Amino acid sequence: MADQADNRAPYAQIAAHYAALITSGDLQPGSLLPSIKTLSQEWSVSTATAEKALRKLRNEGLVRGIHGIGTEV
């Protein structure tokens, strides 16, 4: 669930969480991130918010979307 005490928008919190996992090496290249549906359920956000978080990670060059597969580190 998004942290209410965190002033960032929920999509930014999700993106920051996964960016930290990627940059720390906890998520290795080739790893798949959870689906939009899974992210929305785990973080209690809309699917649009989850998609925005993944888009932010793609724009930062941390992940890439693979059609029919998902989002890969």
C-alpha positions as CSV (number, residue, x, y, z in Angstrom):
1,M,0.0,0.0,0.0
2,A,1.2,3.5,-0.8
3,D,2.6,5.3,2.3
4,Q,0.3,8.0,3.4
5,A,3.1,9.8,5.2
6,D,5.1,10.0,2.0
7,N,4.3,13.3,0.2
8,R,5.0,11.8,-3.3
9,A,2.2,10.6,-5.5
10,P,1.5,6.9,-5.2
11,Y,2.9,6.2,-8.7
12,A,6.2,7.9,-7.7
13,Q,6.4,5.8,-4.5
14,I,6.0,2.6,-6.5
15,A,8.5,3.7,-9.1
16,A,11.0,4.7,-6.3
17,H,10.5,1.4,-4.6
18,Y,11.4,-0.6,-7.7
19,A,14.1,1.8,-8.8
20,A,15.8,1.2,-5.4
21,L,15.5,-2.6,-5.9
22,I,17.0,-2.3,-9.3
23,T,19.9,0.0,-8.5
24,S,20.8,-2.0,-5.4
25,G,21.0,-5.2,-7.4
26,D,18.1,-6.9,-5.6
27,L,16.4,-7.1,-9.0
28,Q,18.8,-8.4,-11.6
29,P,18.7,-7.7,-15.4
30,G,16.2,-10.0,-17.0
31,S,14.0,-10.1,-13.9
32,L,10.3,-9.4,-14.5
33,L,8.4,-6.8,-12.5
34,P,4.9,-7.6,-11.3
35,S,2.1,-7.1,-13.7
36,I,0.0,-3.9,-13.7
37,K,-2.9,-5.8,-12.1
38,T,-0.6,-7.3,-9.4
39,L,1.0,-3.9,-8.7
40,S,-2.5,-2.3,-8.4
41,Q,-3.6,-5.0,-5.9
42,E,-0.4,-5.0,-3.9
43,W,-0.2,-1.2,-3.6
44,S,-4.0,-0.6,-3.4
45,V,-3.9,1.8,-6.4
46,S,-5.7,1.9,-9.7
47,T,-4.3,0.1,-12.7
48,A,-3.7,3.6,-14.3
49,T,-1.5,4.5,-11.3
50,A,0.4,1.2,-11.6
51,E,0.9,1.8,-15.3
52,K,2.2,5.3,-14.7
53,A,4.7,3.9,-12.2
54,L,6.0,1.4,-14.8
55,R,6.1,4.2,-17.5
56,K,8.2,6.3,-15.1
57,L,10.7,3.4,-14.7
58,R,10.8,3.0,-18.5
59,N,11.4,6.7,-19.0
60,E,14.3,6.5,-16.5
61,G,15.8,3.6,-18.5
62,L,15.6,1.1,-15.7
63,V,13.1,-1.3,-17.3
64,R,11.7,-2.1,-20.7
65,G,8.3,-3.3,-21.7
66,I,8.1,-6.5,-23.7
67,H,4.8,-7.0,-25.6
68,G,3.1,-10.2,-24.4
69,I,5.7,-10.8,-21.6
70,G,5.7,-7.9,-19.2
71,T,8.2,-5.3,-17.8
72,E,11.8,-6.5,-17.6
73,V,14.7,-5.0,-15.7
